[in-house]
Amino acid sequence: MKANVGDWLVIKGSVVDRPDRRGMITEVHSSDGAPPYVVRWLDTDHVTTVFPGPDAIVVSAQEQRDADERARHRFGVVQSAIKRNQGTDERT
């Protein structure tokens, strides 16, 4: 696993009730990008030093932006479908 400052560390949720956890890598101490990483967690804003396990992946800043845009698009599509269905339900 290799990372750069500004990349994102994503720890995959292993069960239904536990979503993925995401944090921005703010420090990489090795010159080759190997762990450990200092991470600021998105959900808590806490900063921790992390030795990622097998359930973790590193995502570049651009890959994360692309994933966020896809998620926003999917959310918009679902919202539009709900609004269309509400309009249909009100007319019947």
N, C-alpha and C positions, 0 to 999 in steps of 0.2 A: 504494500500500500504506500503510495506516494501522494503528497499534498503540497500546496502552496498557500501562503497567507491569502485570505479572501475566498478560498474554496469552502465548500460546505461538507460537514460530516453528517451523514444520515445513518441513524441506527434504526434498522427495520423492526417494526413491531412484530413480536412473535406470536401474539394471540389477538383475538378479535377486539378485546377491550383495551388493548394497548396500541395506540397509533405510532407511526414512525416518529422519531425524535430527530430534530434538525438543529444544528448549531454552526455558526461561522467560525472557521479556523482563523485565529488571530495571531498565533505564533507557531512556527515550525523550528525546532531547535537543531535539527540535523541538516547538513548541507545537501543531502540527497533526498530530502522530503519524507523521510521515514518517521514513524511515530517515536515519541509521544507528541501530541498536539495540544495547544491551549485553545479551548473552544468556548465561545460565548453562546449559550443555549437560547434558542429563539423563544421557547415557552416560559422560561423562568428568568432570563437575562443574567443568570449566574455564569461565572467563568470558572472552568475546571481544566485540569490537565488530564488528558485521556489517552489511554493505550487501547485503541479500537480492537474489538473482537471480530469474529467471523460474521457477525450479523450487521457489520458496518460497511458503508461504502463512502468514498470521497467523490464529490460532484463538483465540477468547476463552477465558477460564478455564472458563466454563460449557460451551462446546462441547467442550473437552478432557475435562472430567469426564464428559459424556454419551458421548463416544467411548470413554473408558476403561471405562465401565459396560457398553456394548455389547460390547466386547472380552472383559470378564470373563464376561458371559453366554454368549457364543459358546464360550469356553474351557470353561465348566461343562457346556454341552450336549455338547461333544466328549468330555469326560471321562466323562460319564454313558453315552454311547454305547459308549465303549471298555470300561467296566466291564460293561455289559450283554452285550457281545460276548464278553468273557473268561469270563463265567459260562456262556454258551452253549457255548463251545469246551471248557470243562472237563467239561461233562456229556456230550459226544459222544465 
